[in-house]
Amino acid sequence: MRKGIVIAGAVVVSVALLGGAIWGLVMSLTAESRGVARDFVLLATDGKGREANALLHPTLAADLPPQELAEMFRGAAPYTDVRFHQIEANPGGTSLQGTARTVDGCSSRVSIEVLDGRIIAFDITPLCRQ
């Protein structure tokens, strides 16, 4: 019986270590994409259209110049916390889904696609307003 408990404990510890290693690898590999996405949400809703625009893929940035981006987010409440709960990375880019919150507690769903360190698509729904 004691031998079975030791073996079961070793299996549990091994699985936990493997899971932790995989989680750490995913977090490491997606750190840049998560940072770009988080910065975009914070900058765009804080009235910093030019800085937010610089994080967009060149094609998207051309279609959505800084003035239009700023206008899109005009009146938005600035988000102070952005967390991604679902992260999918593959050679075609990184998909991030999560939640953004304002200081007064308003929450929005955030979905952002990142390719080569640049945003290729984004959606913040509903956009919290001041």
C-alpha positions in Angstrom: 0.0 0.0 0.0 2.7 2.4 0.9 4.5 1.7 -2.4 1.3 2.5 -4.3 1.0 5.9 -2.5 4.6 6.8 -3.3 4.1 5.9 -6.9 0.9 7.8 -7.1 2.6 10.8 -5.5 5.5 10.6 -7.9 3.0 10.6 -10.9 1.1 13.6 -9.5 4.3 15.5 -9.0 5.6 14.6 -12.4 2.3 15.7 -14.1 2.3 19.0 -12.1 5.9 19.7 -13.1 5.2 18.9 -16.8 2.1 21.1 -16.7 4.1 23.9 -15.1 6.8 23.6 -17.7 4.3 23.8 -20.5 2.5 26.8 -19.0 5.9 28.5 -18.5 6.9 27.8 -22.1 3.6 29.2 -23.4 3.9 32.3 -21.3 7.5 32.9 -22.4 6.7 32.4 -26.1 3.7 34.7 -26.0 5.1 37.5 -23.8 5.8 39.9 -26.6 2.3 39.4 -28.1 0.6 39.8 -24.7 2.6 43.0 -24.1 1.8 44.5 -27.5 -1.9 43.7 -27.0 -2.0 45.1 -23.5 -0.2 48.2 -24.4 -2.5 48.8 -27.4 -5.6 48.6 -25.2 -4.2 50.9 -22.5 -2.8 53.5 -25.0 -5.9 53.5 -27.3 -8.3 54.1 -24.5 -6.1 56.7 -22.9 -6.2 59.0 -25.9 -2.8 58.1 -27.2 -3.8 57.3 -30.8 -0.4 57.9 -32.3 1.3 55.5 -29.9 -1.4 52.9 -30.3 -1.3 53.2 -34.0 2.5 52.3 -33.9 1.5 48.9 -32.6 -0.6 48.0 -35.6 0.5 46.0 -38.6 1.5 48.5 -41.3 -1.5 47.6 -43.5 -3.9 48.1 -40.7 -2.1 51.3 -39.5 -2.5 52.7 -43.0 -6.3 51.9 -43.1 -6.7 53.3 -39.5 -4.4 56.4 -39.2 -3.8 57.8 -35.7 -6.5 60.4 -36.0 -9.2 57.8 -36.9 -8.0 55.5 -34.2 -8.2 58.3 -31.6 -11.7 59.2 -32.9 -12.7 55.5 -32.6 -11.8 55.6 -28.9 -12.9 59.1 -28.2 -15.0 59.1 -25.0 -13.7 55.7 -23.9 -13.0 55.2 -20.3 -9.2 54.4 -19.9 -8.6 50.8 -19.0 -6.2 50.2 -16.2 -6.1 46.4 -16.2 -5.9 44.0 -19.1 -5.7 40.2 -18.7 -5.7 37.5 -21.2 -7.3 34.2 -20.3 -7.1 32.4 -23.6 -3.9 32.4 -25.6 -3.5 30.5 -28.8 -0.1 30.7 -30.5 0.9 29.1 -33.8 3.1 30.0 -36.8 0.3 32.1 -38.2 0.3 34.4 -35.1 -1.1 34.7 -31.6 -4.8 35.0 -30.7 -5.5 36.6 -27.3 -8.9 36.7 -25.6 -9.4 38.3 -22.2 -10.9 41.1 -20.2 -10.1 44.8 -19.7 -11.3 46.8 -16.7 -11.5 50.5 -15.9 -10.7 51.9 -12.5 -14.4 52.3 -11.8 -15.1 48.6 -12.5 -16.4 48.6 -16.0 -15.4 45.5 -17.9 -15.0 44.7 -21.6 -14.2 41.6 -23.6 -11.0 41.9 -25.5 -10.0 39.9 -28.6 -6.7 40.7 -30.3 -4.7 39.0 -33.1 -1.0 39.6 -33.3 1.4 38.6 -36.1 5.1 39.2 -35.9 4.7 41.6 -33.0 2.1 43.8 -34.6 -1.7 43.8 -34.2 -3.6 42.6 -37.2 -7.1 42.7 -35.7 -8.8 43.8 -32.5 -12.2 44.0 -30.8 -13.1 45.5 -27.5 -16.8 44.9 -26.6 -18.6 46.7 -25.2 -16.3 49.7 -25.0 -16.6 51.4 -21.6 -17.4 55.0 -21.8 -16.6 57.9 -19.5 
